[in-house]
Amino acid sequence: MLDLTYETPKAKTIAGAKHDWELVIGMEVHAQVATRAKLFSGASTQFGAEPNSNVAFVDAGMPGMLPVINEACVAQAVRTGLGLKAQIHLTSAFDRKNYFYPDLPQGYQISQLYHPIVGEGEVLVEMGDGTARTVRIERIHLEQDAGKSIHDMDPALSFVDLNRTGVALMEIVSRPDIRGPEEAAAYLLKLRQIMLYLGTCDGNMQNGNLRADVNVSVCLPGAYERYQETQDFSHLGTRCEIKNMNSTRFIQQAIEVEARRQIAILEAGGEIVQETRLYDVEKGETRSMRSKEEAHDYRYFPDPDLLPLEIEQAWVDHIAANLPELPDAKKARFMGDFGLADYDASVLTADLAAAAYFEAVAAKTNGKLAANWVINELFGRLKKDERSIADSPVSPDQLASLIALIEADTISGKIAKDVFEISYTTGRSPEEIVETEGLKQVTDTGEIEAAVDEIIAANPEQVEKAKQNPKLAGWFVGQVMKATGGKANPKAVNELVAQKLANS
C-alpha cells in the first residue's frame, strides 16, 4: 500500500554548492478544454486547419462583436474541478487582462482573476519510491488562448495565425507544494491522466494542448516548514517562472538548470530577480524573457461585455453524478477485485484504453494472469512496434481465450507465447492456432514417461551427477521438453523425472 502522508524530502544537494538547498516549485498548467467550439464563439477548435480559417469575428476583435459564453466549456471546467476534489463556485466572473501582442487582436485576454469558477482542490501524486504526496490546487479558471506568431517562414517577416485565438483554456494553479523535478513531472502526468479519464482535455502536449509555466525558487533547509506554519511566501525565496513547457523531460531539465543558476547567484552574494524565463533545450540553460509582471501591470478589470457567470447547484450535482471512475478509484478496485500488486494496478490504469482492455480480459479469466499477459506480453509487443492499445491486433476476447487454454492445461505457458505471437501477426484465434498447428499439450503420462525413460537410459553419466546434485534434474526436464516439442505438461515432466532419478 502507498504511504499517503506528505513528507518533506531531504534537502537537495547541488554539486558544487556551499550549502544544502531545497527546491520549491509551483505550476500553472494550461489545459485546452475538449470542446468543438471556442470559449466565446462558435468557431471550430480543430487542430491543423489552414491558418486563420477557424476564426470568428469576435475572435478577430472586430468592432461591435460581443462574446457569448460556451456552456460546454463551463461544464468541462466544472467536471475537472470535481475530478480534482475542488470547490465549485456557483458564481464566478470574467476579467480583462490587458496586454498588446500581434497574436492578441482584441488587445486583451478574457480571463478570471478575482472570481474563478473552481476553488481549492488537491491531486495525489504517486512517486516511484512507493510514497504519495498531496499537491494542493489553489484555483482553476477559464480563459481564452492567444494566437500563434510564426517567425520561421520568412527571414524578414513574422506571420500570425489566429486559429487558436479564443480557444478555451483551463489554467490549473497549484500551491508551491512540489519539491523536486521528478515530482513536478509526476504531478503534470497525474493531472493529464485525470483529465483524460474525465474527457475534459486531450492531453496532447506536442500540439500545445497541455503546457505548463513552472515557478522555481530555492531556500535553505527549514524555510519550507516555516512557510507551511505561517503561509508567508517570503520564506520560500524569490521565484522565477519558466514559460510554456510542454515536455515532462524538459520540465525536469529546466528545473534542475534554473535551481543551479539561482543557487550560484545566492552563494556569490547576489539576489534573485523575479522574472519570466525560457528554457533553451539546445544550450541547456534558462534565459530571461521579461521581468515578471504582477496583476496590476495587466490592468485587470471586470469585462463589461459579460455578466457574472451563475450556475445552479443542481446542475453541478448532475455533472458530479455522471463522472466516470477516476484513476485512483480504478486502481484501488483493480487491487481489491483482482488481487493485483500496486505496480501492476498502476501500469494498467495509467491509460484509460489499457484499463478497459484489461477489464475485458479479466472479466473472462483469472485477473492476475490477465494482468501478467497484458503488461508483459501485449504491452511489450505493442511498444516494440510503436503501436497503441487501440491498434492491438489481439482482441481482449482472443487474449482471454489464450489464457483459458493455459488454465485448462491445453497448452503450456511456453507454447502460449508462440500462440500469442502467431495470433498477433496473423489475427487468427488461439483455439484455431492450437488445433491446426498441433500444439495441444501432452498430458498422457504414459507418453511422457516413455520420453523420460528414454532420456535417462541414454545419459547414465548425467544420472550419476544428478544423484549427487539434485539441481541437475532440470537438465533432464529440458531434454524431455525438447524431445516432445515443448508440448509435454511441465508439472508431469518434473514429477516423473524426480521419481525416475530417485529410483534409478
VEXDREN-2710 file (C-alpha; in Angstrom, 1 decimal):
% VEXDREN-2710
k/r/px/py/pz
1/MET/0.0/0.0/0.0
2/LEU/1.1/3.6/-0.6
3/ASP/2.2/5.9/2.2
4/LEU/-0.2/8.7/1.8
5/THR/1.5/11.1/4.2
6/TYR/3.3/14.1/2.9
7/GLU/6.9/14.1/4.0
8/THR/9.2/17.0/3.1
9/PRO/12.0/15.5/1.1
10/LYS/15.6/15.8/2.4
11/ALA/17.4/18.9/1.3
12/LYS/18.6/18.6/-2.3
13/THR/22.3/18.8/-2.6
14/ILE/23.6/20.6/-5.7
15/ALA/27.0/19.6/-6.8
16/GLY/29.5/22.5/-6.1
17/ALA/27.1/24.3/-3.8
18/LYS/28.3/25.6/-0.4
19/HIS/25.0/24.7/1.4
20/ASP/22.2/22.2/1.1
21/TRP/19.3/23.8/-0.7
22/GLU/15.7/22.8/-1.1
23/LEU/13.6/23.3/-4.2
24/VAL/10.2/24.8/-4.0
25/ILE/8.0/24.6/-7.2
26/GLY/4.5/25.7/-8.1
27/MET/3.0/25.1/-11.5
28/GLU/0.4/26.8/-13.7
29/VAL/-0.9/24.2/-16.1
30/HIS/-2.8/25.4/-19.2
31/ALA/-5.1/22.7/-20.4
32/GLN/-7.1/23.2/-23.6
33/VAL/-10.8/22.4/-23.0
34/ALA/-12.0/19.5/-25.0
35/THR/-14.9/21.1/-26.9
36/ARG/-15.7/21.6/-30.6
37/ALA/-16.2/25.3/-30.3
38/LYS/-14.3/28.1/-28.7
39/LEU/-15.0/29.8/-25.3
40/PHE/-16.9/32.8/-26.7
41/SER/-17.6/31.9/-30.3
42/GLY/-18.8/29.1/-32.5
43/ALA/-15.5/28.8/-34.4
44/SER/-14.0/25.4/-34.6
45/THR/-11.2/24.2/-32.4
46/GLN/-9.9/21.7/-34.9
47/PHE/-6.1/21.3/-34.8
48/GLY/-4.1/21.5/-38.0
49/ALA/-6.6/23.6/-40.0
50/GLU/-5.4/26.1/-42.6
51/PRO/-4.0/29.2/-40.9
52/ASN/-6.7/31.8/-40.0
53/SER/-9.6/29.5/-41.1
54/ASN/-11.1/28.9/-37.7
55/VAL/-11.7/32.5/-36.7
56/ALA/-15.0/34.2/-35.9
57/PHE/-15.5/37.9/-35.9
58/VAL/-15.3/38.1/-32.1
59/ASP/-12.0/36.1/-32.1
60/ALA/-10.5/38.6/-34.5
61/GLY/-11.5/41.5/-32.3
62/MET/-13.8/43.1/-34.9
63/PRO/-15.6/46.2/-33.6
64/GLY/-19.0/45.6/-32.1
65/MET/-18.6/41.9/-31.7
66/LEU/-19.8/40.6/-28.3
67/PRO/-18.6/37.4/-26.6
68/VAL/-21.2/34.7/-25.8
69/ILE/-20.2/32.0/-23.3
70/ASN/-20.0/28.4/-24.4
71/GLU/-21.9/26.3/-21.9
72/ALA/-19.9/23.2/-22.8
73/CYS/-16.6/24.9/-21.8
74/VAL/-18.1/25.7/-18.4
75/ALA/-19.3/22.2/-17.9
76/GLN/-15.9/20.8/-18.7
77/ALA/-14.3/23.2/-16.2
78/VAL/-16.7/22.0/-13.5
79/ARG/-16.0/18.4/-14.4
80/THR/-12.3/19.0/-14.0
81/GLY/-12.8/20.7/-10.6
82/LEU/-14.9/17.8/-9.4
83/GLY/-12.3/15.4/-10.5
84/LEU/-9.7/17.2/-8.5
85/LYS/-11.9/17.3/-5.4
86/ALA/-12.2/21.0/-5.7
87/GLN/-14.7/23.6/-4.6
88/ILE/-17.1/24.7/-7.4
89/HIS/-18.1/28.3/-7.2
90/LEU/-21.7/28.9/-8.2
91/THR/-20.9/32.5/-9.1
92/SER/-17.8/33.5/-11.0
93/ALA/-16.8/36.4/-13.2
94/PHE/-14.6/37.2/-16.2
95/ASP/-12.0/40.0/-16.3
96/ARG/-10.0/41.6/-19.0
97/LYS/-6.2/41.1/-18.8
98/ASN/-4.7/43.9/-20.9
99/TYR/-1.6/43.5/-22.9
100/PHE/-0.6/44.0/-26.5
101/TYR/0.9/41.5/-28.8
102/PRO/0.4/40.7/-32.5
103/ASP/-1.5/37.4/-31.9
104/LEU/-3.9/39.0/-29.5
105/PRO/-6.2/41.1/-31.8
106/GLN/-8.5/42.3/-29.1
107/GLY/-5.6/43.8/-27.1
108/TYR/-6.7/41.9/-24.0
109/GLN/-7.4/38.4/-22.9
110/ILE/-10.7/37.4/-21.2
111/SER/-9.7/35.5/-18.0
112/GLN/-10.8/35.1/-14.4
113/LEU/-8.6/36.7/-11.8
114/TYR/-10.7/37.7/-8.9
115/HIS/-13.6/35.2/-9.1
116/PRO/-12.5/31.8/-10.7
117/ILE/-15.1/29.1/-11.4
118/VAL/-13.1/26.5/-9.4
119/GLY/-11.5/26.9/-6.0
120/GLU/-9.2/24.8/-3.8
121/GLY/-8.7/21.1/-4.6
122/GLU/-5.9/18.5/-4.5
123/VAL/-4.0/16.0/-6.5
124/LEU/-2.5/12.8/-5.1
125/VAL/0.9/12.3/-6.8
126/GLU/2.4/8.9/-6.6
127/MET/6.2/8.6/-6.7
128/GLY/8.4/5.8/-7.8
129/ASP/9.6/5.0/-4.2
130/GLY/6.1/4.0/-3.2
131/THR/5.1/7.2/-1.5
132/ALA/2.3/9.5/-2.5
133/ARG/2.2/13.2/-1.8
134/THR/-0.7/15.6/-2.0
135/VAL/-0.3/18.8/-4.1
136/ARG/-2.8/21.4/-3.3
137/ILE/-4.7/23.2/-6.1
138/GLU/-5.3/26.8/-5.5
139/ARG/-7.7/27.5/-8.3
140/ILE/-8.9/26.7/-11.8
141/HIS/-10.1/29.5/-14.0
142/LEU/-11.3/29.7/-17.6
143/GLU/-9.6/32.0/-20.1
144/GLN/-9.1/32.5/-23.8
145/ASP/-5.9/31.3/-25.6
146/ALA/-4.0/33.7/-27.7
147/GLY/-3.0/33.1/-31.4
148/LYS/0.4/32.0/-32.7
149/SER/3.2/34.1/-34.1
150/ILE/5.3/32.4/-36.7
151/HIS/8.8/33.6/-37.2
152/ASP/10.5/31.0/-39.4
153/MET/8.6/31.3/-42.7
154/ASP/10.4/34.5/-43.9
155/PRO/13.8/36.0/-43.0
156/ALA/12.3/39.5/-42.7
157/LEU/8.7/39.0/-41.7
158/SER/6.6/37.3/-39.0
159/PHE/3.2/35.9/-39.6
160/VAL/0.2/35.5/-37.3
161/ASP/-2.2/32.5/-37.2
162/LEU/-5.4/33.3/-35.2
163/ASN/-6.8/29.7/-35.2
164/ARG/-6.0/29.2/-31.5
165/THR/-7.3/32.7/-30.6
166/GLY/-10.3/32.3/-28.3
167/VAL/-9.9/28.6/-27.7
168/ALA/-10.9/27.8/-24.1
169/LEU/-8.2/27.0/-21.6
170/MET/-8.4/25.9/-18.0
171/GLU/-5.5/27.3/-16.0
172/ILE/-4.8/25.0/-13.1
173/VAL/-2.8/26.8/-10.5
174/SER/-1.0/24.7/-7.8
175/ARG/0.3/25.8/-4.4
176/PRO/4.1/25.7/-4.1
177/ASP/3.9/22.1/-2.8
178/ILE/6.1/20.4/-5.4
179/ARG/9.6/19.7/-4.1
180/GLY/11.7/18.4/-7.0
181/PRO/11.9/17.8/-10.8
182/GLU/10.6/14.3/-10.7
183/GLU/7.6/15.3/-8.6
184/ALA/6.8/18.1/-11.0
185/ALA/6.8/15.7/-13.9
186/ALA/4.7/13.2/-11.9
187/TYR/2.2/16.0/-11.0
188/LEU/1.7/17.0/-14.6
189/LEU/1.3/13.5/-15.7
190/LYS/-1.3/12.8/-13.0
191/LEU/-3.3/15.9/-14.0
192/ARG/-3.2/14.7/-17.6
193/GLN/-4.3/11.3/-16.6
194/ILE/-7.3/12.6/-14.6
195/MET/-8.4/14.9/-17.4
196/LEU/-8.1/12.1/-20.0
197/TYR/-10.4/10.0/-17.8
198/LEU/-12.8/12.9/-17.4
199/GLY/-12.6/13.7/-21.1
200/THR/-12.0/17.4/-20.4
201/CYS/-8.7/17.7/-22.2
202/ASP/-7.0/15.5/-24.8
203/GLY/-3.6/16.0/-23.1
204/ASN/-1.7/16.4/-26.3
205/MET/1.4/18.1/-25.2
206/GLN/3.0/18.0/-28.7
207/ASN/0.2/20.1/-30.1
208/GLY/0.4/22.6/-27.2
209/ASN/-3.0/21.4/-25.8
210/LEU/-1.3/20.9/-22.4
211/ARG/1.5/23.0/-21.3
212/ALA/2.9/24.4/-18.1
213/ASP/4.5/27.5/-16.6
214/VAL/6.9/26.4/-13.8
215/ASN/7.7/28.6/-10.9
216/VAL/11.0/27.7/-9.3
217/SER/12.7/29.1/-6.1
218/VAL/15.3/27.7/-3.7
219/CYS/15.6/28.1/0.0
220/LEU/17.7/26.8/2.9
221/PRO/16.5/23.8/4.9
222/GLY/13.7/24.6/7.3
223/ALA/12.4/27.6/5.3
224/TYR/9.6/25.5/3.7
225/GLU/8.4/24.3/7.1
226/ARG/8.2/27.9/8.2
227/TYR/6.2/28.7/5.2
228/GLN/3.8/25.9/6.0
229/GLU/3.3/27.3/9.5
230/THR/2.9/30.9/8.5
231/GLN/1.8/30.8/4.8
232/ASP/4.3/33.6/4.4
233/PHE/5.7/33.2/0.8
234/SER/8.8/35.3/1.7
235/HIS/10.3/32.2/3.4
236/LEU/10.5/30.4/0.0
237/GLY/12.8/32.8/-1.8
238/THR/12.3/34.8/-4.9
239/ARG/10.7/32.7/-7.7
240/CYS/11.3/32.7/-11.4
241/GLU/8.8/31.4/-13.9
242/ILE/9.9/29.1/-16.8
243/LYS/7.3/29.7/-19.5
244/ASN/5.5/27.4/-21.9
245/MET/6.9/24.0/-21.1
246/ASN/5.2/21.1/-23.0
247/SER/7.5/18.1/-22.2
248/THR/7.9/16.4/-18.8
249/ARG/11.6/15.6/-19.7
250/PHE/12.4/19.2/-20.5
251/ILE/10.5/20.4/-17.4
252/GLN/12.8/18.3/-15.2
253/GLN/15.9/19.5/-17.0
254/ALA/14.7/23.2/-16.8
255/ILE/14.0/23.0/-13.0
256/GLU/17.5/21.5/-12.4
257/VAL/19.2/24.1/-14.5
258/GLU/17.2/27.0/-13.0
259/ALA/17.9/25.8/-9.5
260/ARG/21.6/25.7/-10.1
261/ARG/21.5/29.2/-11.6
262/GLN/19.7/30.6/-8.6
263/ILE/22.0/28.9/-6.1
264/ALA/25.1/30.1/-7.8
265/ILE/23.8/33.7/-7.6
266/LEU/22.8/33.4/-4.0
267/GLU/26.1/31.8/-2.9
268/ALA/28.0/34.6/-4.7
269/GLY/26.2/37.2/-2.6
270/GLY/23.7/38.2/-5.3
271/GLU/19.9/38.5/-5.3
272/ILE/17.4/36.7/-7.5
273/VAL/15.3/38.9/-9.7
274/GLN/11.7/37.8/-10.1
275/GLU/11.2/37.3/-13.9
276/THR/9.9/35.1/-16.6
277/ARG/12.4/32.9/-18.3
278/LEU/12.6/30.5/-21.2
279/TYR/14.4/27.1/-21.3
280/ASP/16.8/26.7/-24.2
281/VAL/16.9/23.0/-24.9
282/GLU/19.9/23.1/-27.2
283/LYS/22.1/25.1/-24.8
284/GLY/20.7/23.5/-21.6
285/GLU/20.1/26.9/-19.9
286/THR/17.3/29.3/-19.0
287/ARG/17.4/32.8/-20.3
288/SER/15.5/35.9/-19.4
289/MET/12.3/36.6/-21.3
290/ARG/10.9/39.6/-19.4
291/SER/10.6/40.9/-15.9
292/LYS/7.8/39.1/-14.0
293/GLU/4.6/41.1/-14.3
294/GLU/2.2/41.5/-11.3
295/ALA/-1.6/41.6/-11.6
296/HIS/-1.7/45.4/-11.6
297/ASP/0.7/45.5/-14.7
298/TYR/-2.1/43.9/-16.7
299/ARG/-4.7/46.5/-15.5
300/TYR/-7.3/43.8/-14.8
301/PHE/-10.9/45.0/-14.6
302/PRO/-14.3/43.2/-14.9
303/ASP/-15.2/42.5/-18.5
304/PRO/-18.1/44.9/-19.3
305/ASP/-19.5/42.6/-22.0
306/LEU/-20.0/39.6/-19.8
307/LEU/-22.3/39.3/-16.8
308/PRO/-21.2/37.3/-13.8
309/LEU/-21.5/33.6/-14.5
310/GLU/-24.1/32.0/-12.3
311/ILE/-24.6/28.2/-12.3
312/GLU/-27.1/26.1/-10.2
313/GLN/-26.1/23.5/-7.6
314/ALA/-28.5/21.0/-9.2
315/TRP/-26.5/21.3/-12.5
316/VAL/-23.2/20.7/-10.7
317/ASP/-24.7/17.8/-8.8
318/HIS/-25.9/16.3/-12.1
319/ILE/-22.3/16.6/-13.5
320/ALA/-20.9/15.0/-10.4
321/ALA/-23.4/12.1/-10.5
322/ASN/-22.2/11.3/-14.0
323/LEU/-18.4/11.4/-13.5
324/PRO/-16.6/8.3/-14.7
325/GLU/-14.5/6.2/-12.3
326/LEU/-11.2/8.1/-11.8
327/PRO/-7.7/6.6/-11.8
328/ASP/-7.2/6.3/-8.1
329/ALA/-10.5/4.6/-7.6
330/LYS/-10.0/2.3/-10.5
331/LYS/-6.6/1.4/-9.3
332/ALA/-7.9/0.6/-5.8
333/ARG/-10.7/-1.5/-7.4
334/PHE/-8.3/-3.5/-9.5
335/MET/-6.1/-4.3/-6.5
336/GLY/-9.2/-5.3/-4.5
337/ASP/-11.2/-7.2/-7.1
338/PHE/-8.3/-8.9/-9.0
339/GLY/-5.7/-9.1/-6.2
340/LEU/-3.2/-7.1/-8.3
341/ALA/0.0/-5.6/-6.9
342/ASP/0.3/-1.8/-6.6
343/TYR/2.7/-1.6/-9.5
344/ASP/0.6/-3.8/-11.8
345/ALA/-2.5/-1.8/-11.0
346/SER/-0.7/1.5/-11.6
347/VAL/0.5/0.3/-15.0
348/LEU/-2.9/-0.9/-16.1
349/THR/-4.7/2.3/-15.0
350/ALA/-2.2/4.7/-16.4
351/ASP/-4.1/4.8/-19.7
352/LEU/-7.9/4.6/-19.9
353/ALA/-7.9/2.4/-23.0
354/ALA/-5.4/0.0/-21.4
355/ALA/-7.6/-0.3/-18.3
356/ALA/-10.6/-1.0/-20.4
357/TYR/-8.7/-3.7/-22.4
358/PHE/-7.5/-5.4/-19.2
359/GLU/-11.0/-5.4/-17.6
360/ALA/-12.4/-7.0/-20.8
361/VAL/-9.8/-9.8/-20.5
362/ALA/-10.1/-10.2/-16.7
363/ALA/-13.9/-10.5/-17.0
364/LYS/-13.5/-13.8/-18.7
365/THR/-10.4/-15.3/-17.0
366/ASN/-8.1/-15.1/-14.0
367/GLY/-7.3/-11.4/-13.1
368/LYS/-3.7/-11.9/-12.1
369/LEU/-2.9/-14.0/-15.2
370/ALA/-4.7/-11.4/-17.3
371/ALA/-2.6/-8.6/-15.8
372/ASN/0.6/-10.6/-16.4
373/TRP/-0.2/-11.2/-20.1
374/VAL/-1.4/-7.7/-20.8
375/ILE/1.6/-6.0/-19.1
376/ASN/4.4/-8.3/-20.1
377/GLU/3.4/-9.8/-23.4
378/LEU/0.9/-7.4/-25.1
379/PHE/2.4/-4.1/-23.9
380/GLY/5.9/-5.3/-24.6
381/ARG/4.9/-6.3/-28.2
382/LEU/3.0/-3.1/-28.8
383/LYS/5.9/-1.0/-27.5
384/LYS/8.3/-2.8/-29.9
385/ASP/6.0/-2.0/-32.8
386/GLU/5.3/1.6/-31.6
387/ARG/1.5/0.8/-31.6
388/SER/-1.2/1.9/-29.1
389/ILE/-3.5/-0.4/-27.3
390/ALA/-6.3/0.8/-29.6
391/ASP/-4.4/-0.7/-32.5
392/SER/-3.7/-4.1/-30.9
393/PRO/-4.1/-6.9/-33.4
394/VAL/-5.0/-9.2/-30.5
395/SER/-8.5/-8.5/-29.2
396/PRO/-9.4/-8.9/-25.5
397/ASP/-11.5/-11.9/-26.3
398/GLN/-8.6/-13.6/-28.1
399/LEU/-6.2/-12.9/-25.2
400/ALA/-8.8/-14.2/-22.7
401/SER/-9.2/-17.4/-24.8
402/LEU/-5.4/-17.9/-24.8
403/ILE/-5.3/-17.6/-21.0
404/ALA/-8.2/-20.0/-20.7
405/LEU/-6.2/-22.6/-22.8
406/ILE/-3.3/-22.3/-20.3
407/GLU/-5.7/-22.7/-17.3
408/ALA/-7.2/-25.8/-18.9
409/ASP/-3.8/-27.3/-19.4
410/THR/-4.5/-27.4/-23.1
411/ILE/-1.2/-25.6/-23.7
412/SER/1.8/-24.7/-21.6
413/GLY/3.0/-21.2/-20.8
414/LYS/5.9/-21.6/-23.3
415/ILE/3.6/-22.7/-26.1
416/ALA/1.2/-19.9/-25.2
417/LYS/3.8/-17.4/-26.1
418/ASP/4.3/-18.9/-29.5
419/VAL/0.5/-19.0/-30.0
420/PHE/0.3/-15.3/-28.9
421/GLU/2.9/-14.3/-31.5
422/ILE/1.1/-16.2/-34.3
423/SER/-2.2/-14.6/-33.2
424/TYR/-0.6/-11.1/-33.1
425/THR/0.9/-11.3/-36.5
426/THR/-2.0/-13.1/-38.3
427/GLY/-5.1/-12.2/-36.3
428/ARG/-6.1/-15.9/-36.0
429/SER/-7.8/-17.1/-32.9
430/PRO/-5.7/-19.0/-30.3
431/GLU/-8.1/-22.0/-30.4
432/GLU/-7.8/-22.3/-34.2
433/ILE/-4.0/-22.0/-34.0
434/VAL/-3.6/-24.7/-31.3
435/GLU/-5.9/-27.0/-33.2
436/THR/-4.4/-26.6/-36.7
437/GLU/-0.8/-26.4/-35.6
438/GLY/-1.0/-29.4/-33.3
439/LEU/0.1/-27.5/-30.3
440/LYS/-2.0/-29.2/-27.7
441/GLN/-0.1/-30.1/-24.5
442/VAL/0.7/-33.8/-24.0
443/THR/-0.9/-34.8/-20.8
444/ASP/-0.8/-38.6/-21.4
445/THR/1.5/-39.7/-18.5
446/GLY/2.4/-42.9/-20.4
447/GLU/3.7/-41.0/-23.4
448/ILE/5.6/-38.6/-21.1
449/GLU/7.0/-41.5/-19.0
450/ALA/8.3/-43.2/-22.1
451/ALA/10.2/-40.0/-23.1
452/VAL/11.6/-39.7/-19.6
453/ASP/12.8/-43.3/-19.6
454/GLU/14.5/-42.9/-23.0
455/ILE/16.4/-39.7/-21.9
456/ILE/17.5/-41.3/-18.6
457/ALA/18.6/-44.5/-20.3
458/ALA/20.6/-42.6/-22.9
459/ASN/22.5/-40.5/-20.3
460/PRO/23.8/-42.7/-17.4
461/GLU/26.7/-40.3/-16.6
462/GLN/24.3/-37.4/-16.2
463/VAL/22.1/-39.6/-14.0
464/GLU/25.0/-40.1/-11.6
465/LYS/25.7/-36.4/-11.5
466/ALA/22.1/-35.6/-10.8
467/LYS/22.1/-38.1/-7.9
468/GLN/25.0/-36.1/-6.4
469/ASN/23.4/-32.7/-7.2
470/PRO/19.6/-32.8/-7.4
471/LYS/19.5/-29.4/-9.1
472/LEU/20.8/-31.1/-12.3
473/ALA/17.5/-32.8/-12.7
474/GLY/16.4/-29.7/-14.6
475/TRP/18.7/-30.8/-17.4
476/PHE/16.5/-34.0/-17.9
477/VAL/13.3/-31.8/-17.8
478/GLY/14.7/-29.7/-20.5
479/GLN/15.7/-32.7/-22.7
480/VAL/12.2/-34.2/-22.3
481/MET/10.5/-30.9/-23.2
482/LYS/12.8/-30.7/-26.2
483/ALA/12.0/-34.3/-27.3
484/THR/8.3/-33.6/-27.0
485/GLY/8.5/-30.3/-28.9
486/GLY/7.7/-28.4/-25.7
487/LYS/4.2/-29.9/-25.6
488/ALA/4.7/-32.1/-22.5
489/ASN/3.0/-31.0/-19.4
490/PRO/5.8/-29.4/-17.4
491/LYS/4.4/-30.4/-14.0
492/ALA/4.1/-34.0/-15.0
493/VAL/7.6/-34.0/-16.5
494/ASN/9.1/-32.6/-13.3
495/GLU/7.3/-35.2/-11.1
496/LEU/8.3/-38.1/-13.3
497/VAL/11.9/-37.0/-13.7
498/ALA/12.3/-36.7/-9.9
499/GLN/10.6/-40.1/-9.4
500/LYS/12.8/-41.9/-12.0
501/LEU/16.0/-40.4/-10.8
502/ALA/15.3/-41.4/-7.2
503/ASN/14.6/-45.0/-8.2
504/SER/17.4/-45.4/-10.7
END
